[in-house]
Amino acid sequence: MSPATGSGTTLVIGATGTTGSRTAARLAAAGHPVRAASRRAVPVAGADPVRFDWYDPASFDPALTGADRVYLVPPVGDPAPAAVMLPFLERARAHGVRRAVLLSSSAIAAGGPAVGAVHEALPGLFEEWAVLRPSWFMQNFTGAHAHATAIREEGVIRSATGTGRVGFIDADDIAAVAATVLTDDRAPDTDLILTGPETLSYDDIARICTETTGRPVTHHRLTTEQLRDHLTETAGLPAAFAAMLASLDHAIADGAEDRVTTTVHDVTGRPPHTFREVLHRETGTRTPAHP
């Protein structure tokens, strides 16, 4: 894809989040006008902050004014986000937004649960669109995610994935794709499944964490029911959301995420990062020299 020469203002929803912050920063660094939307209107380098809350329709119009494209990060933890997202998208269209890029998941197809309903509606709402369907984030093991916390505090990863493998992806690679499809001359007008360069089991993740940090990390294999109960009783998640997350682990165990795509390279012109590279980068450890 070739970069656009005259893209308009991009509204980045969730601009303080894992992919939103990276996408806003990339766009701003490339000289594109960016409006960084978050509930507290937190400044993002090179972008104009604006307050936005999915559950406050009064925040929609001020955020949308002057924008002609939008990066959509669904409300976190909402099992049925279409109820708040579709009214916003109608307002976006009325404001003249012509390109929408939605962050979804490799595990959720158009018409599926959660954000799948928004994916299904998007082509009928906008002339130009894309749905990014990344695999599971590598940052789940390095940031503020429950896995990362358990690694740091207990030296464990709990999952119901068994020996299932996942094409984990770097959030920086997701942002690189998002920035490109938001500003390219032509929109993909399709969904894009994004993965890293290899598939890894959670046993592999634990081994790489151990080798990289020097601290032992083990993978504790749970049943789907045990994981559901852990998420509700220990993590405090709503029962329905915990059950959905546990079911996704079960799907991984059955091989649903055991795939690698070339999409990151196809869109950005460079290969995606490996988990070992991301772990070295985000933990500050030194990358070993190749022989």
C-alpha positions in Angstrom: 0.0 0.0 0.0 1.2 3.6 -0.7 0.9 6.4 1.9 -1.8 9.0 1.3 -0.7 12.5 0.5 -3.7 14.4 1.8 -5.5 12.5 4.5 -7.8 14.5 6.8 -8.1 14.4 10.6 -8.3 11.0 12.3 -10.2 10.5 15.5 -8.5 7.8 17.5 -10.9 6.2 20.0 -9.1 4.7 23.0 -6.0 6.8 22.5 -4.5 5.9 25.8 -4.9 2.2 25.3 -2.6 -0.5 24.0 -3.2 0.0 20.2 -4.8 3.4 20.3 -1.9 5.2 21.9 0.5 3.6 19.4 -1.7 4.4 16.5 -2.2 8.0 17.5 1.6 8.4 18.0 2.4 6.9 14.6 0.0 9.1 12.8 1.1 12.2 14.5 4.8 11.4 13.9 4.0 11.0 10.2 2.5 14.5 10.2 -1.2 13.5 10.0 -3.7 15.5 12.0 -4.9 13.4 15.0 -7.6 13.9 17.6 -6.8 11.6 20.6 -10.0 10.6 22.3 -10.2 9.3 25.9 -12.4 9.6 28.9 -10.1 12.2 30.5 -8.8 13.8 27.3 -5.2 12.8 28.2 -2.6 14.4 25.9 -0.8 12.2 23.4 2.3 13.5 21.7 1.5 15.4 18.6 -2.2 14.9 18.9 -5.1 17.1 20.0 -6.8 15.6 23.1 -10.5 15.4 23.3 -12.9 13.9 25.8 -14.8 10.8 24.7 -16.9 8.2 26.6 -18.8 5.4 24.8 -21.5 5.7 27.5 -21.9 9.5 27.2 -23.6 10.4 23.9 -23.0 14.1 24.7 -19.3 13.5 24.0 -19.9 12.1 20.5 -20.4 15.3 18.5 -17.5 17.4 19.9 -15.1 14.5 19.3 -16.3 13.9 15.7 -16.4 17.6 14.6 -13.9 18.0 11.7 -12.8 14.3 11.6 -13.1 12.4 8.3 -11.8 9.0 9.5 -11.9 7.1 12.8 -10.0 4.3 14.6 -12.5 2.4 16.7 -11.5 0.6 19.9 -14.6 -1.0 21.5 -15.5 -0.3 25.1 -13.4 -2.7 27.3 -15.3 -5.5 29.0 -18.6 -4.9 27.3 -20.0 -8.2 26.0 -22.5 -6.4 23.7 -20.7 -3.2 22.5 -23.0 -2.7 19.5 -25.6 -1.0 21.7 -23.3 2.0 22.2 -21.1 1.7 19.1 -23.8 1.7 16.4 -25.4 5.0 17.5 -21.9 6.6 17.5 -21.2 5.3 14.0 -24.5 6.8 12.8 -23.4 10.1 14.2 -19.9 9.7 12.7 -21.5 9.2 9.2 -23.6 12.3 9.7 -20.5 14.3 10.6 -18.9 13.3 7.3 -16.6 10.5 8.5 -15.9 8.4 5.4 -13.4 5.9 6.6 -13.7 3.7 9.7 -11.2 1.2 10.9 -12.4 -1.2 13.7 -10.3 -3.1 16.1 -11.8 -6.6 16.5 -10.2 -10.0 17.1 -9.1 -13.0 15.1 -11.4 -15.0 17.3 -14.5 -13.0 16.3 -15.9 -13.0 12.7 -18.5 -10.7 11.2 -21.8 -11.3 12.8 -20.2 -13.1 15.8 -20.5 -12.2 19.4 -19.4 -9.0 21.0 -17.9 -6.7 18.4 -18.8 -9.1 15.6 -22.2 -7.2 15.3 -20.3 -3.9 14.7 -18.1 -5.6 12.1 -21.1 -6.9 10.2 -22.7 -3.4 10.1 -19.6 -1.4 9.2 -19.7 -1.9 5.3 -23.2 -0.6 5.2 -22.3 2.6 7.1 -19.1 3.8 5.5 -17.7 4.1 1.9 -14.3 3.1 3.2 -13.6 0.7 6.0 -11.4 -2.1 7.4 -11.7 -4.4 10.4 -8.4 -5.4 12.1 -8.6 -8.9 13.5 -5.4 -9.4 15.4 -4.5 -12.5 17.3 -3.7 -12.3 21.0 -1.4 -9.4 22.1 2.2 -10.1 23.1 1.8 -7.2 25.5 -0.6 -9.4 27.5 2.7 -10.8 29.0 4.5 -7.5 29.5 2.0 -4.8 30.4 -0.9 -4.4 32.9 -2.8 -7.5 31.8 -3.5 -10.2 34.3 -1.0 -12.6 32.7 1.8 -10.0 33.0 0.9 -9.3 36.7 0.9 -13.1 37.5 4.2 -13.5 35.7 5.8 -10.6 37.8 4.2 -11.5 41.1 3.9 -15.3 41.0 6.0 -16.6 38.1 3.0 -18.3 36.6 0.7 -18.1 33.5 -2.8 -19.5 34.0 -4.8 -20.6 31.0 -7.2 -23.2 29.7 -5.3 -23.4 26.3 -3.6 -26.7 26.9 -1.0 -27.3 24.2 -2.9 -25.0 21.8 -0.8 -22.6 19.8 -1.4 -18.9 19.0 0.1 -16.5 16.5 0.7 -13.8 19.2 1.2 -10.3 17.7 3.0 -7.2 18.8 0.7 -4.2 19.5 3.3 -2.0 17.6 2.6 -4.1 14.5 -1.1 -3.7 14.9 -0.6 0.1 15.2 1.6 0.1 12.1 -1.2 -1.6 10.1 -3.8 0.6 11.6 -1.9 3.8 10.7 -1.4 2.6 7.1 -5.0 1.6 6.4 -6.3 4.8 8.0 -4.2 7.0 5.7 -3.6 4.9 2.6 -5.1 6.2 -0.7 -7.4 3.3 -0.8 -9.1 1.5 2.1 -8.9 -2.3 2.2 -12.7 -2.6 2.5 -12.3 -6.0 4.1 -11.2 -7.6 7.4 -7.5 -8.3 8.0 -6.3 -11.1 10.2 -3.1 -10.1 11.9 -0.6 -12.4 13.5 3.0 -12.5 14.5 5.6 -14.5 12.6 5.1 -17.8 14.4 2.7 -19.7 16.6 3.5 -20.4 20.2 1.9 -22.4 23.0 1.6 -20.9 26.5 4.3 -23.4 27.5 6.5 -21.8 24.9 5.7 -18.3 26.2 6.6 -19.4 29.8 9.9 -20.9 28.5 10.8 -17.7 26.5 10.0 -15.5 29.6 12.2 -17.7 31.7 15.1 -17.6 29.3 14.8 -13.8 28.7 14.3 -12.5 32.2 16.2 -15.2 34.2 13.2 -15.7 36.5 11.3 -19.0 36.3 7.9 -18.8 34.7 5.6 -21.8 34.5 2.3 -22.4 32.6 -0.5 -23.7 34.9 -3.0 -25.6 32.8 -6.6 -25.1 34.0 -9.8 -26.5 32.7 -12.3 -24.1 31.1 -14.4 -24.2 34.3 -11.4 -23.6 36.6 -10.4 -20.6 34.5 -13.9 -19.1 34.5 -14.0 -19.4 38.3 -10.6 -17.9 38.7 -11.5 -14.9 36.6 -14.7 -14.3 38.6 -13.5 -15.1 42.0 -9.9 -13.7 41.9 -10.0 -11.2 39.0 -13.5 -10.0 39.8 -14.8 -10.2 36.3 -18.6 -10.5 35.6 -19.6 -14.1 35.2 -20.8 -13.8 31.6 -17.6 -12.0 30.5 -15.4 -14.5 32.4 -17.2 -17.4 30.7 -16.7 -15.9 27.3 -12.9 -15.4 28.0 -12.7 -19.0 29.2 -14.4 -20.2 26.0 -11.8 -18.4 23.9 -9.1 -20.3 25.7 -11.0 -23.5 25.0 -11.1 -22.6 21.3 -7.3 -22.1 21.4 -6.9 -25.5 22.9 -8.9 -26.9 19.9 -6.5 -25.1 17.4 -8.6 -22.1 16.5 -5.6 -19.7 16.7 -2.9 -22.0 15.2 -2.2 -19.9 12.1 0.2 -17.3 10.7 -0.7 -14.7 8.1 1.5 -12.4 6.0 -0.8 -9.4 6.5 1.6 -7.3 8.6 4.3 -7.6 5.9 1.8 -7.2 3.1 0.5 -3.9 4.5 3.6 -2.4 6.1 6.4 -3.8 4.0 8.2 -5.3 6.9 7.9 -8.6 8.9 6.2 -8.6 12.3 8.2 -8.8 15.4 8.8 -12.0 17.3 7.8 -12.5 20.9 11.4 -12.7 22.0 12.1 -9.3 20.3 9.1 -7.7 22.1 10.1 -9.2 25.4 13.6 -7.8 25.2 12.3 -4.4 24.1 9.7 -4.1 26.8 11.6 -5.6 29.7 14.8 -3.8 28.9 16.8 -7.0 28.6 19.5 -7.3 26.1 18.8 -9.1 22.8 21.4 -11.8 22.3 23.7 -11.4 19.2 23.0 -14.0 16.5 25.9 -16.3 15.7 
